[in-house]
Amino acid sequence: LARNRLHLLPILIARPFNYTGPGQDSSFLIPKLVNHFVQKADFVELGNLDVEREFNDVRMICDAYLRLLERGNAGETYNVCTGNPHSVRQVLDHLTRLTGHSLEARIHPSFVRANELHRLCGNPAKLKRTIGGLLGFELGETLAWMLAEAGAPADPPT
């Protein structure tokens, strides 16, 4: 639909990959996990722990959008991504290190998707050529931010 109006409007298409940050609904994976760690839950029910996805910081995504508005080319499509996937298991490990709390990850059969792609990440090369480097937030930084905003400082006991 957008491409049908390219002759009328300077439209560019941004395709964001998974992103997260404070305030995201807990129906999404990362906020669900953060909430379980904040509540010091004994367990969490999940699907496949070894699938790999990008979990980009919403601040990077917003910055990329703003720079695309300045430098992007009408009619072009841009993957808004880093190309750095993490497994659900790695996210759990990060949260355990950040909080000092561990919980059991129980596999719930209804959460396991048939024919699920093992690894899903984007190629940011075109985006970087257009807007330059991306704001660099490591997954641990994003998770620490989310924990702090949820009232659980990410400072494991020593």
VEXRO-543180 format. One record per residue: y, z, x of N, C-alpha, C in turn. Coordinates in steps of 0.2 Angstrom, whole numbers. Atoms other than C-alpha are relative to their C-alpha. Layout:
@nc2=Y nc3=Z nc1=X cac2=Y cac3=Z cac1=X cc2=Y cc3=Z cc1=X
...
***
This chain:
@nc2=-6 nc3=0 nc1=4 cac2=0 cac3=0 cac1=0 cc2=6 cc3=0 cc1=4
@nc2=-6 nc3=0 nc1=-4 cac2=12 cac3=4 cac1=14 cc2=1 cc3=-6 cc1=3
@nc2=0 nc3=7 nc1=-3 cac2=8 cac3=-12 cac1=23 cc2=3 cc3=-5 cc1=-5
@nc2=-3 nc3=4 nc1=5 cac2=13 cac3=-21 cac1=7 cc2=8 cc3=0 cc1=0
@nc2=-7 nc3=-1 nc1=0 cac2=31 cac3=-15 cac1=9 cc2=3 cc3=0 cc1=7
@nc2=-2 nc3=1 nc1=-6 cac2=33 cac3=-18 cac1=27 cc2=7 cc3=-4 cc1=1
@nc2=-5 nc3=5 nc1=0 cac2=45 cac3=-32 cac1=24 cc2=7 cc3=3 cc1=-3
@nc2=-5 nc3=-3 nc1=3 cac2=56 cac3=-20 cac1=14 cc2=3 cc3=7 cc1=3
@nc2=-1 nc3=-7 nc1=-4 cac2=55 cac3=-3 cac1=24 cc2=-3 cc3=0 cc1=7
@nc2=3 nc3=0 nc1=-7 cac2=53 cac3=1 cac1=42 cc2=-5 cc3=6 cc1=0
@nc2=6 nc3=-5 nc1=1 cac2=36 cac3=10 cac1=39 cc2=-4 cc3=-1 cc1=6
@nc2=5 nc3=-1 nc1=-5 cac2=25 cac3=16 cac1=53 cc2=-5 cc3=5 cc1=-3
@nc2=6 nc3=-4 nc1=3 cac2=8 cac3=24 cac1=50 cc2=-2 cc3=5 cc1=5
@nc2=2 nc3=-5 nc1=-4 cac2=4 cac3=41 cac1=58 cc2=-7 cc3=2 cc1=-3
@nc2=7 nc3=-3 nc1=2 cac2=-15 cac3=46 cac1=58 cc2=-1 cc3=6 cc1=3
@nc2=1 nc3=-6 nc1=-3 cac2=-16 cac3=64 cac1=62 cc2=-7 cc3=2 cc1=0
@nc2=6 nc3=-3 nc1=-1 cac2=-32 cac3=71 cac1=68 cc2=0 cc3=8 cc1=-2
@nc2=0 nc3=-7 nc1=2 cac2=-37 cac3=89 cac1=63 cc2=6 cc3=4 cc1=4
@nc2=-5 nc3=-4 nc1=-3 cac2=-23 cac3=101 cac1=66 cc2=0 cc3=7 cc1=-4
@nc2=0 nc3=-7 nc1=3 cac2=-20 cac3=120 cac1=62 cc2=6 cc3=4 cc1=3
@nc2=-5 nc3=-5 nc1=-1 cac2=-8 cac3=134 cac1=63 cc2=1 cc3=5 cc1=-5
@nc2=-1 nc3=-6 nc1=5 cac2=-2 cac3=150 cac1=54 cc2=2 cc3=-3 cc1=-6
@nc2=-2 nc3=2 nc1=6 cac2=0 cac3=148 cac1=36 cc2=-5 cc3=-5 cc1=-3
@nc2=5 nc3=5 nc1=2 cac2=-14 cac3=135 cac1=34 cc2=-5 cc3=3 cc1=-5
@nc2=4 nc3=-3 nc1=5 cac2=-25 cac3=139 cac1=19 cc2=-7 cc3=1 cc1=3
@nc2=6 nc3=-2 nc1=-3 cac2=-41 cac3=148 cac1=23 cc2=-6 cc3=-4 cc1=-2
@nc2=6 nc3=5 nc1=2 cac2=-52 cac3=134 cac1=15 cc2=-1 cc3=-5 cc1=6
@nc2=1 nc3=4 nc1=-6 cac2=-49 cac3=125 cac1=32 cc2=-4 cc3=5 cc1=5
@nc2=4 nc3=-3 nc1=-5 cac2=-61 cac3=130 cac1=46 cc2=3 cc3=5 cc1=4
@nc2=-3 nc3=-5 nc1=-5 cac2=-49 cac3=138 cac1=59 cc2=3 cc3=6 cc1=-4
@nc2=-2 nc3=-6 nc1=3 cac2=-40 cac3=149 cac1=47 cc2=-5 cc3=4 cc1=-3
@nc2=6 nc3=-4 nc1=2 cac2=-56 cac3=154 cac1=39 cc2=-3 cc3=5 cc1=6
@nc2=2 nc3=-4 nc1=-6 cac2=-62 cac3=160 cac1=56 cc2=5 cc3=5 cc1=2
@nc2=-5 nc3=-5 nc1=-2 cac2=-46 cac3=168 cac1=61 cc2=0 cc3=6 cc1=-5
@nc2=0 nc3=-5 nc1=5 cac2=-46 cac3=178 cac1=44 cc2=-6 cc3=4 cc1=1
@nc2=6 nc3=-4 nc1=-1 cac2=-64 cac3=184 cac1=48 cc2=1 cc3=4 cc1=6
@nc2=-1 nc3=-4 nc1=-6 cac2=-59 cac3=190 cac1=65 cc2=5 cc3=5 cc1=-1
@nc2=-6 nc3=-5 nc1=2 cac2=-43 cac3=198 cac1=58 cc2=-3 cc3=6 cc1=-4
@nc2=3 nc3=-5 nc1=5 cac2=-54 cac3=207 cac1=45 cc2=-6 cc3=4 cc1=4
@nc2=6 nc3=-3 nc1=-4 cac2=-67 cac3=212 cac1=59 cc2=-6 cc3=-1 cc1=-4
@nc2=6 nc3=1 nc1=4 cac2=-80 cac3=204 cac1=48 cc2=-7 cc3=1 cc1=4
@nc2=7 nc3=0 nc1=-3 cac2=-99 cac3=206 cac1=52 cc2=-3 cc3=-6 cc1=2
@nc2=3 nc3=7 nc1=0 cac2=-103 cac3=188 cac1=49 cc2=5 cc3=-5 cc1=-3
@nc2=-4 nc3=6 nc1=3 cac2=-96 cac3=171 cac1=44 cc2=-5 cc3=-5 cc1=-2
@nc2=5 nc3=5 nc1=2 cac2=-106 cac3=158 cac1=35 cc2=4 cc3=-7 cc1=2
@nc2=-2 nc3=7 nc1=-2 cac2=-104 cac3=140 cac1=43 cc2=-5 cc3=-5 cc1=0
@nc2=4 nc3=6 nc1=-1 cac2=-111 cac3=123 cac1=45 cc2=-3 cc3=0 cc1=7
@nc2=2 nc3=2 nc1=-7 cac2=-116 cac3=115 cac1=61 cc2=5 cc3=3 cc1=5
@nc2=-4 nc3=-3 nc1=-5 cac2=-109 cac3=125 cac1=76 cc2=2 cc3=-4 cc1=6
@nc2=0 nc3=4 nc1=-6 cac2=-111 cac3=111 cac1=88 cc2=4 cc3=-6 cc1=-1
@nc2=-4 nc3=5 nc1=1 cac2=-100 cac3=98 cac1=80 cc2=6 cc3=0 cc1=4
@nc2=-6 nc3=0 nc1=-4 cac2=-85 cac3=93 cac1=90 cc2=6 cc3=-3 cc1=-4
@nc2=-6 nc3=3 nc1=4 cac2=-68 cac3=90 cac1=82 cc2=7 cc3=2 cc1=4
@nc2=-6 nc3=-2 nc1=-3 cac2=-50 cac3=90 cac1=88 cc2=3 cc3=6 cc1=-5
@nc2=-3 nc3=-5 nc1=4 cac2=-41 cac3=106 cac1=82 cc2=7 cc3=1 cc1=4
@nc2=-7 nc3=0 nc1=-3 cac2=-23 cac3=102 cac1=87 cc2=5 cc3=5 cc1=-3
@nc2=-5 nc3=-4 nc1=2 cac2=-8 cac3=113 cac1=86 cc2=5 cc3=-3 cc1=-4
@nc2=-4 nc3=4 nc1=4 cac2=3 cac3=109 cac1=72 cc2=7 cc3=-1 cc1=3
@nc2=-6 nc3=1 nc1=-3 cac2=18 cac3=111 cac1=83 cc2=0 cc3=-6 cc1=4
@nc2=1 nc3=6 nc1=-4 cac2=12 cac3=97 cac1=94 cc2=0 cc3=-6 cc1=-5
@nc2=0 nc3=6 nc1=5 cac2=9 cac3=86 cac1=78 cc2=7 cc3=-1 cc1=-3
@nc2=-7 nc3=0 nc1=3 cac2=27 cac3=90 cac1=71 cc2=4 cc3=-4 cc1=5
@nc2=-4 nc3=2 nc1=-5 cac2=35 cac3=86 cac1=88 cc2=-2 cc3=-8 cc1=1
@nc2=2 nc3=7 nc1=-1 cac2=25 cac3=69 cac1=89 cc2=3 cc3=-4 cc1=-6
@nc2=-3 nc3=3 nc1=6 cac2=30 cac3=65 cac1=71 cc2=8 cc3=-2 cc1=1
@nc2=-8 nc3=0 nc1=-2 cac2=49 cac3=68 cac1=76 cc2=1 cc3=-6 cc1=5
@nc2=-1 nc3=5 nc1=-5 cac2=47 cac3=57 cac1=91 cc2=-2 cc3=-7 cc1=-2
@nc2=2 nc3=7 nc1=3 cac2=38 cac3=43 cac1=82 cc2=6 cc3=-2 cc1=-4
@nc2=-6 nc3=2 nc1=4 cac2=53 cac3=43 cac1=70 cc2=5 cc3=-3 cc1=4
@nc2=-5 nc3=2 nc1=-5 cac2=64 cac3=40 cac1=85 cc2=-2 cc3=-7 cc1=4
@nc2=3 nc3=5 nc1=-5 cac2=53 cac3=28 cac1=96 cc2=-5 cc3=-4 cc1=-3
@nc2=6 nc3=4 nc1=2 cac2=39 cac3=22 cac1=85 cc2=3 cc3=-7 cc1=-3
@nc2=-1 nc3=7 nc1=2 cac2=38 cac3=3 cac1=80 cc2=-2 cc3=-1 cc1=-7
@nc2=2 nc3=2 nc1=7 cac2=38 cac3=-2 cac1=61 cc2=-6 cc3=-4 cc1=0
@nc2=6 nc3=4 nc1=1 cac2=22 cac3=-9 cac1=56 cc2=-6 cc3=2 cc1=4
@nc2=5 nc3=-2 nc1=-4 cac2=12 cac3=0 cac1=69 cc2=-3 cc3=6 cc1=-2
@nc2=4 nc3=-6 nc1=2 cac2=-2 cac3=13 cac1=67 cc2=-1 cc3=4 cc1=6
@nc2=1 nc3=-4 nc1=-6 cac2=-3 cac3=28 cac1=79 cc2=-4 cc3=6 cc1=-2
@nc2=5 nc3=-6 nc1=0 cac2=-17 cac3=41 cac1=81 cc2=4 cc3=6 cc1=3
@nc2=-4 nc3=-6 nc1=-2 cac2=-8 cac3=58 cac1=82 cc2=-6 cc3=5 cc1=2
@nc2=6 nc3=-4 nc1=-3 cac2=-21 cac3=67 cac1=93 cc2=1 cc3=1 cc1=7
@nc2=0 nc3=-1 nc1=-7 cac2=-25 cac3=73 cac1=110 cc2=-6 cc3=-3 cc1=3
@nc2=7 nc3=3 nc1=-3 cac2=-43 cac3=66 cac1=112 cc2=-4 cc3=6 cc1=3
@nc2=4 nc3=-6 nc1=-2 cac2=-49 cac3=84 cac1=116 cc2=-3 cc3=4 cc1=-5
@nc2=3 nc3=-4 nc1=5 cac2=-62 cac3=90 cac1=105 cc2=-3 cc3=7 cc1=2
@nc2=4 nc3=-6 nc1=-2 cac2=-70 cac3=107 cac1=104 cc2=-5 cc3=1 cc1=-6
@nc2=6 nc3=-1 nc1=4 cac2=-86 cac3=113 cac1=96 cc2=2 cc3=6 cc1=-4
@nc2=-1 nc3=-6 nc1=4 cac2=-86 cac3=126 cac1=82 cc2=-2 cc3=6 cc1=4
@nc2=3 nc3=-5 nc1=-4 cac2=-96 cac3=137 cac1=94 cc2=6 cc3=2 cc1=5
@nc2=-6 nc3=-2 nc1=-5 cac2=-81 cac3=136 cac1=107 cc2=5 cc3=3 cc1=-4
@nc2=-5 nc3=-4 nc1=3 cac2=-69 cac3=141 cac1=94 cc2=-2 cc3=7 cc1=-1
@nc2=2 nc3=-7 nc1=1 cac2=-79 cac3=156 cac1=90 cc2=0 cc3=4 cc1=6
@nc2=-1 nc3=-3 nc1=-6 cac2=-80 cac3=160 cac1=108 cc2=7 cc3=2 cc1=2
@nc2=-7 nc3=-1 nc1=-1 cac2=-61 cac3=159 cac1=110 cc2=2 cc3=6 cc1=-4
@nc2=-2 nc3=-6 nc1=5 cac2=-59 cac3=171 cac1=95 cc2=-3 cc3=6 cc1=2
@nc2=3 nc3=-6 nc1=-2 cac2=-71 cac3=183 cac1=102 cc2=3 cc3=3 cc1=6
@nc2=-4 nc3=-2 nc1=-6 cac2=-62 cac3=183 cac1=119 cc2=7 cc3=3 cc1=-2
@nc2=-7 nc3=-2 nc1=2 cac2=-45 cac3=185 cac1=111 cc2=0 cc3=6 cc1=-4
@nc2=-1 nc3=-6 nc1=4 cac2=-49 cac3=199 cac1=99 cc2=-5 cc3=6 cc1=2
@nc2=4 nc3=-5 nc1=-2 cac2=-63 cac3=208 cac1=108 cc2=-5 cc3=2 cc1=-6
@nc2=5 nc3=-1 nc1=6 cac2=-73 cac3=207 cac1=91 cc2=-5 cc3=-6 cc1=0
@nc2=5 nc3=6 nc1=1 cac2=-89 cac3=197 cac1=89 cc2=-3 cc3=1 cc1=-7
@nc2=3 nc3=0 nc1=7 cac2=-97 cac3=192 cac1=73 cc2=-6 cc3=-5 cc1=0
@nc2=6 nc3=4 nc1=1 cac2=-113 cac3=184 cac1=68 cc2=2 cc3=-7 cc1=-4
@nc2=-1 nc3=6 nc1=3 cac2=-112 cac3=165 cac1=64 cc2=-6 cc3=-2 cc1=-4
@nc2=6 nc3=2 nc1=4 cac2=-124 cac3=162 cac1=50 cc2=1 cc3=-7 cc1=-3
@nc2=0 nc3=7 nc1=2 cac2=-129 cac3=144 cac1=46 cc2=-1 cc3=0 cc1=-8
@nc2=1 nc3=0 nc1=7 cac2=-127 cac3=141 cac1=27 cc2=-2 cc3=-7 cc1=-1
@nc2=2 nc3=6 nc1=1 cac2=-137 cac3=126 cac1=22 cc2=4 cc3=-5 cc1=-4
@nc2=-4 nc3=5 nc1=4 cac2=-125 cac3=119 cac1=9 cc2=6 cc3=-2 cc1=4
@nc2=-6 nc3=1 nc1=-4 cac2=-111 cac3=119 cac1=23 cc2=-2 cc3=-6 cc1=5
@nc2=2 nc3=5 nc1=-5 cac2=-122 cac3=107 cac1=34 cc2=0 cc3=-7 cc1=-3
@nc2=-1 nc3=7 nc1=3 cac2=-117 cac3=89 cac1=31 cc2=-6 cc3=-5 cc1=2
@nc2=4 nc3=5 nc1=-2 cac2=-130 cac3=76 cac1=31 cc2=3 cc3=-6 cc1=3
@nc2=-3 nc3=5 nc1=-3 cac2=-126 cac3=62 cac1=43 cc2=6 cc3=1 cc1=3
@nc2=-6 nc3=-1 nc1=-3 cac2=-112 cac3=71 cac1=51 cc2=1 cc3=-2 cc1=7
@nc2=-1 nc3=2 nc1=-7 cac2=-104 cac3=64 cac1=66 cc2=0 cc3=6 cc1=5
@nc2=0 nc3=-6 nc1=-5 cac2=-107 cac3=75 cac1=81 cc2=7 cc3=1 cc1=3
@nc2=-6 nc3=0 nc1=-4 cac2=-91 cac3=71 cac1=90 cc2=5 cc3=-5 cc1=-4
@nc2=-5 nc3=4 nc1=4 cac2=-75 cac3=65 cac1=81 cc2=7 cc3=2 cc1=3
@nc2=-6 nc3=-1 nc1=-3 cac2=-59 cac3=64 cac1=91 cc2=4 cc3=-7 cc1=1
@nc2=-4 nc3=6 nc1=0 cac2=-45 cac3=51 cac1=93 cc2=2 cc3=-2 cc1=7
@nc2=-2 nc3=2 nc1=-6 cac2=-38 cac3=41 cac1=107 cc2=8 cc3=0 cc1=0
@nc2=-8 nc3=0 nc1=1 cac2=-19 cac3=45 cac1=110 cc2=4 cc3=-4 cc1=5
@nc2=-4 nc3=4 nc1=-5 cac2=-15 cac3=32 cac1=123 cc2=6 cc3=-4 cc1=-3
@nc2=-6 nc3=4 nc1=3 cac2=-4 cac3=21 cac1=111 cc2=6 cc3=5 cc1=-2
@nc2=-5 nc3=-5 nc1=2 cac2=5 cac3=37 cac1=105 cc2=4 cc3=2 cc1=6
@nc2=-3 nc3=-3 nc1=-6 cac2=8 cac3=43 cac1=123 cc2=5 cc3=-6 cc1=3
@nc2=-4 nc3=6 nc1=-3 cac2=14 cac3=25 cac1=128 cc2=7 cc3=0 cc1=-4
@nc2=-6 nc3=0 nc1=4 cac2=27 cac3=26 cac1=114 cc2=4 cc3=6 cc1=0
@nc2=-4 nc3=-6 nc1=0 cac2=33 cac3=44 cac1=114 cc2=0 cc3=4 cc1=6
@nc2=1 nc3=-4 nc1=-6 cac2=28 cac3=50 cac1=131 cc2=-5 cc3=5 cc1=-1
@nc2=5 nc3=-6 nc1=0 cac2=18 cac3=66 cac1=135 cc2=1 cc3=4 cc1=-7
@nc2=0 nc3=-4 nc1=6 cac2=13 cac3=77 cac1=121 cc2=1 cc3=7 cc1=2
@nc2=0 nc3=-7 nc1=-1 cac2=17 cac3=95 cac1=119 cc2=-7 cc3=3 cc1=1
@nc2=7 nc3=-2 nc1=-2 cac2=3 cac3=104 cac1=128 cc2=-2 cc3=7 cc1=-3
@nc2=2 nc3=-6 nc1=2 cac2=-5 cac3=118 cac1=118 cc2=-8 cc3=1 cc1=1
@nc2=7 nc3=-1 nc1=0 cac2=-22 cac3=124 cac1=123 cc2=-3 cc3=3 cc1=-6
@nc2=3 nc3=-3 nc1=6 cac2=-34 cac3=129 cac1=109 cc2=1 cc3=8 cc1=0
@nc2=-1 nc3=-7 nc1=-1 cac2=-33 cac3=147 cac1=115 cc2=7 cc3=3 cc1=-2
@nc2=-7 nc3=-1 nc1=2 cac2=-14 cac3=147 cac1=113 cc2=1 cc3=0 cc1=-7
@nc2=-1 nc3=1 nc1=8 cac2=-15 cac3=141 cac1=95 cc2=-3 cc3=6 cc1=-3
@nc2=4 nc3=-6 nc1=3 cac2=-28 cac3=154 cac1=91 cc2=4 cc3=6 cc1=0
@nc2=-4 nc3=-6 nc1=-2 cac2=-18 cac3=168 cac1=99 cc2=6 cc3=0 cc1=-5
@nc2=-5 nc3=1 nc1=4 cac2=-3 cac3=162 cac1=89 cc2=-2 cc3=2 cc1=-8
@nc2=3 nc3=-1 nc1=7 cac2=-13 cac3=162 cac1=72 cc2=-2 cc3=7 cc1=-1
@nc2=2 nc3=-7 nc1=0 cac2=-20 cac3=179 cac1=76 cc2=6 cc3=5 cc1=-1
@nc2=-6 nc3=-4 nc1=0 cac2=-3 cac3=186 cac1=80 cc2=4 cc3=0 cc1=-7
@nc2=-4 nc3=1 nc1=6 cac2=5 cac3=179 cac1=64 cc2=-4 cc3=3 cc1=-6
@nc2=4 nc3=-3 nc1=5 cac2=-10 cac3=186 cac1=54 cc2=0 cc3=8 cc1=1
@nc2=0 nc3=-8 nc1=-1 cac2=-6 cac3=204 cac1=61 cc2=-5 cc3=2 cc1=5
@nc2=5 nc3=-3 nc1=-5 cac2=-20 cac3=205 cac1=74 cc2=2 cc3=-3 cc1=7
@nc2=-1 nc3=3 nc1=-6 cac2=-13 cac3=203 cac1=91 cc2=-6 cc3=-2 cc1=4
@nc2=6 nc3=2 nc1=-4 cac2=-24 cac3=193 cac1=103 cc2=1 cc3=4 cc1=7
@nc2=0 nc3=-4 nc1=-6 cac2=-26 cac3=206 cac1=116 cc2=-6 cc3=4 cc1=0
@nc2=6 nc3=-4 nc1=0 cac2=-44 cac3=211 cac1=119 cc2=0 cc3=6 cc1=4
@nc2=0 nc3=-7 nc1=-3 cac2=-48 cac3=229 cac1=124 cc2=-3 cc3=-1 cc1=7
@nc2=3 nc3=0 nc1=-7 cac2=-51 cac3=231 cac1=143 cc2=-5 cc3=5 cc1=2
***
